[in-house]
Amino acid sequence: MIFLIGMPGSGKSTVGRALARRLRMDFADSDHVIEQRLGCTIRGYFDQHGEAAFRDIEETVIDELTRGAARVLATGGGAVLRPANRQRLHERGTVIYLRSSPEQLHRRLRQDTKRPLLQVADPLQRLRDLYAARDPLYRECAHFVVDTHGVALTMLVDRVLMQLELGPVDAIFMAPVAPQR
């Protein structure tokens, strides 16, 4: 199993779909699975029930998806907030952190109205705050980090595949990450 983690807008779903095609594996997006189960958007659920209720459902879905058949799984940006999710992801597959800077993410997401945590007066500052809080959690969970800055989709997929084939090696564009417990 291959699990992709990272900030909202870092390319987890896009890279995940392309990676799954190349590996001839199934692909799942935990946010999409959650929306199917809820029968509404994540933003709508957030608005009605709050983040804590959403994170409970997310934890259950991640547990299920990481137990199933081999697949490429793109997680939601906040999946690493729960220690149980970090542990399950790290122990049940290879975790790739797609790292993007807050400024890069802001350029990608400035017109996005679907991500509930970014519906604030200053989305760039919100991304900076989220990055500061989540980057250590992504690193704790990840086996490898792939920097997405200025890299085309095909190259990102190639880098992930190279890392999966070679195992833990240091490189300019990715570095192995030891779990911090």
N, C-alpha and C positions, 0 to 999 in steps of 0.2 A: 504494500500500500504506500501511496505517496500523498502526503498532505501538504497543502499550500496555505501559509499563514501570512499575514501582513496587514497593513493599514487599509482602510477603505479606499478603493481606487488604485491600489498597487498593481492590479492586473491578475489577481488570483484566478478569477473565473476565465478570463481570456487565455491566460497561459495554461490553465488547467485543461480546458477543452482541447487546445492544440497539442499539449503533452499527451493526453489520453489518446488522441487520434494517432499520434506517432507511435505510441506504445501498444496500440490496439487494446486498450483497456476501457472499462466503463468510466464515466465521469459523473460526479455528483457535486452539486453546490449546496452546502448546508442551508444557506439563506433561502434558496429556491424550495428545498424540501420543507423548510419551516413554513413558508408562505402557503404551500399546497396544503399542509396539515391545518393551518389556522383558517384558511379560506379567506384571507385578507393580506394586505401588504404588511411588512414589518413596521413601516411608519405608522399605519393605522393601528396596529396592535400596541406599539409604543404609546401612541396618543391615548388609547383607552385604558391600558393596563399597566404601563410603566416599564422601565428597563429591567427591573428585578424579575418581573413575571416573564419577560422575554428571555432573559438569561437562563431561567429554569427550563424553559422549553428547549432552548439551544443546547443546554447540557445533555438533555435526554437524546436529542437528535444526533449529536456528535458521538455519544456513546454507541448508539445503534449503527451509525454509518462507519464507525471505525472497527466494528465487529464483523461486518458483512464481507461479501466477496471482495477480492482485490480490485482496487479502483484508484483513480486520482480524485482527491477530494479538495475542493476549494472551501475554506471556512470563512465565516464572517469575520470582519475586522476585530471584533471584541471577543471572539471565542476564547482567547488566551486569558481573559480576565478571571476565569474560574480555574483554581488549581487542579481540579479533577479533569478538566479539558486538557490542560497542558500535559498532565501525566499520561492520560490516555493517548493523546496524539503522539507524544514522544516514544511511548512504549510499544505502540501498535503499528508503527510504520516509520517511514523516513520523512522528516519534516523539513520543508524548504521555506525559509523566510524570504519573501520578496520585499526587499527593503527599498523604500522610496522616501525622499525628503518631504517635509510638510509643504515646502514651496512647490515642488514638483506635483504633489497631490492636489494642491490648490488650483494649479493650472488645469489639471484634468477634470476637476470636480466643480469648478466655480458655477456652472449652470445646472448642477444636479439638485433636484428637489426631492429625491426619493430617500435620501439617507437622513434618518431622523436626528442623529447627533450633529449634523452640519447645518441644521436649520436655525442658525443663530446670527446675530448682528455681525460678528467678525469670524467668518469660517476659517480664515488662515490662522488666527490665533487659536481657535478651537483645535485645528489640526496640529499645531505646535504642542498644545497641551496634551492631546491624545498621544502624540508621538513620544513625548517625554515620559508619560506614564506607561505606555505599552511596549516601547522598544526593549526594555530589559526583560519583559515577559516573553516577547517573541524570541529573543536570544536564548532565554532559559529553555524554551520548548524546542527550538530548532536544532537540527543536526547540521544544517548548512544555511548560509546567508548568500543570497544573490542580489546584487545591487541592480536596480532596474533603470537607473538614470541614463537616458540617452541611448537605450538599447532597444532595437527592434524586436518584435515578437519572435520571429524565427531565431534570432540570436539568443534570446532568453531561454527558449525551449532547448536549443542546442547546449547552452551552458548547464541547464538542469540535467539534461541527459548525460553530458560529459561527467558531471559530478556523481551521478548515480552509477555510472560505469566504473569510474576510477576510485570511488570511495573517498575517504577523508584525505584531501590534499590541500595545501595552501595555494591560492592563486590570487591574482590581482582582483578578479571580479567576484570571488566567493571565498569564504573562509569557514572552516569547520567551527562549530560552536559547541562547547561542552555544556551540558546542563548544569545549572546552578541550583542547588537544593538547600 
